């Protein structure tokens, strides 16, 4: 049986409890991070915790002792011992049964699940509702995930695996749990953070540490119909090729850019000598 860490205590998952009036449950008032675990060690944990700190600051839930959270993550991962994904969830804690907060006393949960990286080609759809690149939650990894749940359900209902959002300006933003890269007019492009997408950890590693020519640029949604290839990046995907958009097959799957980035990723971050916290 797996064990979870809740507010400073490691307990069996069967005994895990959160208060009925926790603001994370009643109104989705919180933030979270999910990191890949390799042999009982979390990958890129520093980057994930830095982003968690930024999300909490945007939600006015900080500061949080991230050193304690790091220790908790490492303890849970070591207790698990194998591969998988570790999630840190921080909520505002107990509060009124409505939007107003009480005295913030955060609930902090660290839990792990088994799983493997999804690298097989996938199909995506474009949903009809938009991300608000100017909204209070733009770029925040909030527990208010209902919009993502609905979009992914729409994708799964038609046999696809991911859904893509435009922003209010009609530009490509992101997937429900992924950043998007597009091969278009001979270039490899990805939306800038100003488009409203999450500052993905995998996205950042591709941009900062892989020797691949690419450019951040706004991508009009109507340009997707003429793109040569597309791939998704995330903690659970690393680099995943896209086979079709709204049922229309892409010319390249995996294409030139996808193969290049995937090969560079494997060379940089796989194997016994690869950095665990790049």
C-alpha positions as CSV (number, residue, x, y, z in Angstrom):
1,X,0.0,0.0,0.0
2,X,1.3,3.5,-0.9
3,X,1.8,6.1,1.7
4,X,1.0,9.8,1.3
5,X,2.3,12.9,3.2
6,X,-0.4,15.3,4.5
7,X,0.5,18.3,6.6
8,X,3.8,16.9,8.0
9,X,2.7,13.3,8.5
10,X,3.3,10.2,6.4
11,X,0.3,7.9,6.5
12,X,-1.2,5.0,4.7
13,X,-3.4,6.1,1.7
14,X,-6.4,4.3,3.2
15,X,-6.1,6.6,6.2
16,X,-5.8,9.8,4.3
17,X,-8.3,12.4,5.2
18,X,-9.0,16.0,4.1
19,X,-11.6,18.2,5.9
20,X,-15.0,18.6,4.2
21,X,-14.7,22.4,4.2
22,X,-11.2,22.5,2.7
23,X,-11.2,25.3,0.1
24,X,-9.5,23.0,-2.3
25,X,-12.6,20.8,-2.3
26,X,-15.3,23.5,-2.0
27,X,-14.0,26.0,-4.6
28,X,-10.8,24.6,-6.1
29,X,-8.7,27.1,-4.2
30,X,-5.2,25.8,-4.6
31,X,-2.3,24.9,-6.8
32,X,-0.4,21.7,-7.7
33,X,2.6,20.2,-9.4
34,X,3.3,16.8,-10.9
35,X,6.9,15.5,-11.4
36,X,8.2,12.4,-13.0
37,X,9.8,9.9,-10.7
38,X,12.8,7.8,-11.9
39,X,13.9,4.9,-9.6
40,X,12.5,6.6,-6.6
41,X,13.9,10.1,-7.4
42,X,11.9,13.1,-8.6
43,X,13.0,14.6,-11.9
44,X,13.4,18.4,-12.2
45,X,12.0,18.9,-8.7
46,X,13.6,22.3,-8.2
47,X,11.9,23.7,-11.3
48,X,8.5,22.2,-10.3
49,X,8.8,23.7,-6.8
50,X,9.8,27.1,-8.2
51,X,6.7,27.1,-10.4
52,X,4.6,26.0,-7.4
53,X,5.9,28.9,-5.5
54,X,4.9,31.2,-8.4
55,X,1.4,29.7,-8.6
56,X,0.9,30.1,-4.8
57,X,2.1,33.8,-5.0
58,X,-0.4,34.5,-7.8
59,X,-3.1,32.9,-5.8
60,X,-2.0,34.8,-2.7
61,X,-1.5,31.6,-0.8
62,X,2.2,31.9,0.1
63,X,4.7,31.9,1.3
64,X,5.1,28.2,1.8
65,X,8.2,26.4,3.2
66,X,9.2,24.8,0.0
67,X,12.2,23.2,1.6
68,X,9.8,21.1,3.8
69,X,7.8,20.3,0.7
70,X,11.0,19.1,-1.1
71,X,11.8,16.9,1.9
72,X,8.3,15.5,1.8
73,X,8.5,14.7,-1.9
74,X,11.8,13.0,-1.6
75,X,10.5,10.9,1.4
76,X,7.3,9.8,-0.5
77,X,9.4,9.0,-3.7
78,X,11.9,7.0,-1.6
79,X,9.1,5.2,0.1
80,X,7.6,4.3,-3.3
81,X,11.0,3.2,-4.6
82,X,10.2,2.9,-8.3
83,X,9.1,4.9,-11.3
84,X,5.9,7.0,-11.5
85,X,4.6,10.5,-10.9
86,X,4.6,12.5,-7.7
87,X,2.0,15.2,-7.1
88,X,2.1,18.1,-4.7
89,X,-1.2,19.7,-3.9
90,X,-1.5,22.9,-1.8
91,X,-4.9,24.3,-0.9
92,X,-6.0,27.3,1.2
93,X,-7.1,24.9,3.9
94,X,-10.3,25.0,5.8
95,X,-12.7,27.9,5.1
96,X,-16.3,29.0,4.6
97,X,-18.5,27.0,2.3
98,X,-18.2,29.7,-0.4
99,X,-15.7,31.9,-2.1
100,X,-14.5,34.0,0.9
101,X,-11.4,32.6,2.6
102,X,-11.0,32.1,6.3
103,X,-7.6,32.3,8.0
104,X,-5.4,30.6,5.5
105,X,-3.8,27.5,6.9
106,X,-2.7,25.6,3.9
107,X,-3.3,21.9,3.4
108,X,-0.3,20.3,1.8
109,X,-0.6,16.8,0.2
110,X,2.2,14.8,-1.5
111,X,1.1,11.5,-3.2
112,X,2.6,9.2,-5.8
113,X,1.2,7.0,-8.5
114,X,2.7,4.5,-10.9
115,X,2.8,5.3,-14.6
116,X,4.9,5.5,-17.7
117,X,5.7,8.2,-20.3
118,X,3.4,8.4,-23.3
119,X,5.4,8.7,-26.5
120,X,3.2,7.0,-29.0
121,X,1.5,9.2,-31.6
122,X,-1.7,10.8,-30.5
123,X,-4.8,12.5,-32.1
124,X,-6.0,15.9,-30.9
125,X,-9.0,18.1,-31.3
126,X,-9.5,21.8,-31.0
127,X,-12.3,22.8,-28.5
128,X,-14.6,25.7,-29.1
129,X,-14.0,27.6,-25.9
130,X,-10.9,29.7,-25.2
131,X,-8.2,30.3,-22.6
132,X,-8.2,33.8,-21.3
133,X,-4.6,34.9,-21.6
134,X,-5.4,38.0,-19.5
135,X,-7.2,36.2,-16.7
136,X,-6.1,35.9,-13.1
137,X,-5.2,32.2,-13.6
138,X,-3.3,32.6,-16.8
139,X,-0.1,30.6,-16.4
140,X,-1.1,29.4,-12.9
141,X,-1.2,25.6,-12.3
142,X,-4.4,25.9,-10.3
143,X,-6.5,23.1,-8.9
144,X,-9.5,24.7,-10.7
145,X,-9.2,22.2,-13.5
146,X,-12.8,21.7,-14.5
147,X,-12.3,23.4,-17.9
148,X,-9.5,21.0,-18.7
149,X,-11.6,18.0,-17.5
150,X,-14.4,19.0,-19.9
151,X,-12.1,19.6,-22.9
152,X,-10.3,16.3,-22.3
153,X,-13.7,14.5,-22.1
154,X,-14.6,16.1,-25.4
155,X,-11.4,14.7,-26.9
156,X,-11.9,11.2,-25.4
157,X,-15.5,11.1,-26.6
158,X,-14.3,11.2,-30.3
159,X,-11.3,8.9,-29.8
160,X,-8.6,11.6,-29.4
161,X,-6.2,11.9,-26.5
162,X,-5.7,15.6,-26.1
163,X,-7.6,18.9,-26.6
164,X,-6.1,22.2,-27.7
165,X,-7.2,25.7,-26.7
166,X,-7.0,28.9,-28.6
167,X,-6.8,32.1,-26.6
168,X,-9.2,35.1,-26.8
169,X,-7.0,36.6,-29.6
170,X,-7.5,33.5,-31.8
171,X,-3.9,32.2,-31.2
172,X,-2.8,28.7,-30.2
173,X,-2.4,28.5,-26.5
174,X,-1.9,25.0,-25.1
175,X,-3.4,21.6,-24.5
176,X,-5.3,20.5,-21.4
177,X,-2.0,19.1,-20.0
178,X,0.6,19.9,-22.5
179,X,2.5,22.6,-24.4
180,X,2.4,22.5,-28.2
181,X,5.1,22.8,-30.8
182,X,4.3,23.2,-34.5
183,X,6.3,22.7,-37.7
184,X,5.1,25.5,-39.9
185,X,6.6,27.1,-43.0
186,X,10.0,25.5,-42.4
187,X,10.2,26.6,-38.8
188,X,9.6,25.0,-35.4
189,X,7.4,27.3,-33.4
190,X,5.8,27.3,-29.9
191,X,3.4,29.8,-28.4
192,X,5.0,32.4,-26.1
193,X,3.9,32.6,-22.5
194,X,2.1,35.8,-23.3
195,X,-0.4,33.6,-25.2
196,X,-1.6,32.4,-21.8
197,X,0.0,28.9,-21.8
198,X,1.5,27.3,-18.7
199,X,5.3,27.7,-18.3
200,X,5.8,24.0,-18.7
201,X,8.9,22.4,-17.1
202,X,9.4,20.2,-20.2
203,X,8.8,23.2,-22.5
204,X,11.5,25.2,-20.6
205,X,14.0,22.3,-20.8
206,X,13.4,22.0,-24.6
207,X,13.9,25.8,-25.0
208,X,16.9,26.2,-22.7
209,X,18.9,23.0,-22.9
210,X,18.3,21.3,-26.2
211,X,20.4,22.4,-29.3
212,X,17.4,22.7,-31.6
213,X,16.5,25.7,-33.7
214,X,13.0,26.9,-32.7
215,X,11.2,30.1,-32.1
216,X,8.5,31.4,-29.7
217,X,5.7,33.0,-31.8
218,X,2.0,33.6,-31.8
219,X,0.4,30.9,-34.0
220,X,-3.0,31.7,-35.5
221,X,-5.4,28.8,-35.1
222,X,-6.2,28.9,-38.8
223,X,-2.5,28.1,-39.6
224,X,-2.9,24.7,-38.0
225,X,-4.6,23.5,-41.1
226,X,-1.3,23.9,-43.1
227,X,1.2,22.8,-40.5
228,X,3.6,20.0,-41.4
229,X,3.8,18.4,-38.0
230,X,3.0,18.9,-34.3
231,X,4.2,17.5,-31.1
232,X,3.2,17.9,-27.4
233,X,5.5,18.2,-24.5
234,X,4.8,17.6,-20.8
235,X,6.0,15.7,-17.8
236,X,4.0,12.7,-18.7
237,X,4.7,12.8,-22.4
238,X,8.2,14.3,-22.7
239,X,8.0,14.6,-26.5
240,X,4.8,13.1,-28.1
241,X,4.0,13.3,-31.8
242,X,0.6,14.3,-33.0
243,X,-1.0,12.2,-35.7
244,X,-4.1,14.2,-36.5
245,X,-6.0,17.4,-35.7
246,X,-9.8,17.2,-35.7
247,X,-9.5,14.0,-37.7
248,X,-7.2,15.4,-40.4
249,X,-3.9,13.5,-40.6
250,X,-0.7,15.5,-40.5
251,X,1.9,15.0,-43.2
252,X,4.6,14.2,-40.7
253,X,4.1,11.9,-37.7
254,X,6.6,11.8,-36.4
255,X,8.1,14.6,-38.5
256,X,11.6,16.0,-38.9
257,X,11.3,18.4,-35.9
258,X,9.7,15.9,-33.7
259,X,12.4,13.3,-34.3
260,X,15.1,15.9,-33.7
261,X,13.7,17.1,-30.4
262,X,12.9,13.6,-29.2
263,X,16.4,12.4,-30.0
264,X,17.9,15.5,-28.3
265,X,15.7,14.9,-25.2
266,X,16.8,11.3,-24.9
267,X,20.4,12.2,-25.3
268,X,20.2,15.0,-22.6
269,X,17.9,13.4,-20.0
270,X,17.9,9.7,-20.3
271,X,20.5,7.1,-19.2
272,X,22.4,6.6,-15.9
273,X,24.4,9.8,-16.2
274,X,21.5,12.1,-17.0
275,X,20.9,15.0,-14.6
276,X,18.0,14.3,-12.2
277,X,17.4,18.0,-11.4
278,X,18.4,20.0,-14.5
